[in-house]
Every structure is written in structure tokens, then in C-alpha cells.
Amino acid sequence: MIMKKYVLLTVVAVVMQISVQAQEVAQWRGENRDGKYDETNLLKEWPEEGPKLLWHYDELGPGHASAAVTKDVIYTAGTNDEGNGFVIALTHSGEKIWQKEFGKEWMEDWDGTRSTPLIHNGKIYIMSSYGKLVCMNTTDGSTIWKIDLFETFEGRNIKWGVTENLLIDDEKLFVTLGGIENNVIALNKGNGKLIWSSKGKEEVSAYCSPAIITLKDKKILVTQTASSILGLDASNGELLWTHPHPNKWFVQANTPIFHEGQLYCFSGYGKGGVMLQLSEDGNSITELWTDTKLDSKMGGAILLDGRIYGSGDKNRKWVCLDWETGEELYESTMLKVGNIIYTDGLLYCYGTGGDVGIVDPKTNDFSLISSFEVPYGEKYHWAHLVIYDKKLYVRHGTSLMVYDISAE
């Protein structure tokens, strides 16, 4: 009874703290959506059995959402027995604070919730694989506003359920819903009202989580639809330029990478990547090079010191490319292909075979320093790794595991 009272008091205290974190943002692949996390003093190698497992939560149901971690609360998404998606809030010791449904989820092939909750200034934003967009309160999960995107804006669903890790910039919440008239839209983040709509290329969406890039005083929304890369003026939705980038199954699930005027976009099924040079005003592009080796399906990539690190799909290897030329510098089969993030001098790789490893990019060979096998969860190892406050968050389908990777 004493322990139950202690847990209850802990959860109540955390709920009270949530209101303090009004300006906090937690989103897909970190602060800048580039897979880089600002951490220091982490372990440079792990014990043979892996870093210390602090706790695991095993009631998420099927899903591929990563953790969205804030100072006081951990948020992620799962799917219940009825096939409804939910957002769940956990304490930093793994106790459930609340759990709220947001809509029906995809329960056919590759079942489960797809998108990672976006936490932004006291609100949670998430979209179901059937186009239900919901804004919740971080305190208790209560609905602030919601929209059926397919019904309201005539969006179209796709082969494996519409999927997007949502993005906010200033007052705008961007969504690629793949309609003919309303292909890409910007909504008011506070009330869900339409700010602008673009016809784009009139293609269906392609599982892409977009990026905002800034050139001088212009912000450009970059996303990918079925067979195209799109650059839109983020202020008004004007289509500035497009570039063809088709692949076999119209899956463009990686967030583009932008650096010093150059934009790298890449996808799987043997397609690979393309490097585009943006004009000074951002109104046009020039193709610089293409590559088919780094054909990551949905694992992301890391840009570090003039090199791109990631893994393939049809090319079942981990690959390092030169940013300027696209030349392959080296490759490896150290793990099954998967997703990749970076912090404190090391690459963290999570293979689809269920192994997590660390790699020193300075060794120029993708050789593992240490690795461990993920012990809990079911089905697919697709959720991207997250690092926050010297802890590693690993999602395997039904389970979330949290590891202490501090060197202290």
C-alpha cells in the first residue's frame, strides 16, 4: 500500500510539473530533425551485456513511434486491442501518467501507430494513418482540437496508411495530405484553421517527414510526395521548385538534410539520393550528383564533417558518402540495416535485426565498438533511437526500453 501511494504521488507531482514546460519542444529525430543530439560525457564503450537497462514499458501495442522526451515526461504512441491509436505519457521512471486515444490506426500489413507525437509549447500533435489530426493538452491528453483531413480537405490515403512526423514553424503546422487541390497545407497550430494550401504536384503523400530550411530571410518547406521533391515558400505555400525522385513503391520516408545551400534527399528500393544546390534566393535548384548505394528506406542519415552516414535497403550495407561528390568512402555489414543518430562523437545504429551498436566515425570503417541485442518487444525494429539526459530510448514494437549511457 505504501508503494502504491508513493507511485500515485509521483505521478501527481509530474502532472503538476507538465504545466511548467510550456515552451518545451520534443520532436522527430531531435531538436533540428537531423538525428543529432546535444549530449556529452557518455560511455565510449559498453559492457559486454550492453549499457544498464533502467526500465522498460511493455504495453504499447503494435507501433513504430519513437519517444518524444521532455524534462518531466516521456510521450510516445501505441495501438490498443481494438486497433485505436493512443498517445501515452510516462514518468522518467516508467509509470503511466495518462493514455488517450486519437483515432483508428493501420492494422493490416506492418500494423500499428506510425507517427511520433510532436510536443510543442504545452500541446501534443499527432496524425493517424487514416488522416485524423489531433491536438491534445500535454497535462492530461484532453483534446484541444481535431480535424479529419480526408473529409475536410479531401486528402487521400496511401498503400500503408498516411504517415508524417508533423512539423511546426512559427504559428504554422504543416501537413502533406496528398489531395489534388489540397496537397500540402499549413494550419494554425493553435486552432487548426487553414492558413494556406498548395496543389504541389497533385501526387499522393509518401510517408515523408518534412524539413524547414532557411536561406537569408526566406523559409522553405521541403517535403516529398510520391515521385517528387517539393520546395514551397513556408509563408504562403507558393511552389518554388520541384525535382523528380520516383522509386518502386512511392515511399519517401526520410527527412531531407540541408547544409550551406545544398539539399540531400534520399529513399529506398534502390533509388538512393540526390544532392541539389539551391539558388541564393531559394527559388530554383540545380542537381549536383546522385548515388544509389545509400538507398535508406526509412532509417535516416547523419551529416557529419562533410560525410553522410546511413544504411541501404536494396543495398544491404551501412554506407559512408562524401557530401560534396557523393563518392562512396566505405561500407560495412556490421549490423542489419536500420536507423542512425549521433551524439558525443559516436554514431548510434539500430539494425532491423534487433541489435543496437555504437561506431566511431573517425575509424573510417563502420566497425562496432560495442553492441547489444534488444531484449523486449515484438515485431519490427523500426522506431528511431532517441537520446535525452544521458539516456538511450529504444522502441521495439510493443515495448520502450530506457538505458543509462552516462559515463559518470
Secondary structure, 3 states (H helix, E strand, C coil): CHHHHHHHHHHHHHHHHHHHHCCCEECCCCCCCCCECCCCCECCCCCCCCCEEEEEECCCCCECCCCEECCCCEEEEEECCCCEEEEEEECCCCCEEEEEEEEECCCCCCCCECCCCEEECCEEEEECCCCEEEEEECCCCCEEEEEEHHHHHCCCCCCCCCCCCCEEECCEEEEECCCCCCCEEEEECCCCCEEEEECCCCCCECCCCCEEEEECCEEEEEEEECCEEEEEECCCCCEEEEEECCCCCCCCCCCCEEECCEEEEEECCCCEEEEEEECCCCCCEEEEEEECCCCCCCCCEEEECCEEEEECCCCCCEEEEECCCCCEEEEECCCCCEEEEEECCEEEEEECCCEEEEECHHHCCCCEEEEEECCCCCCCCCCCCEEECCEEEEEECCEEEEEECECC
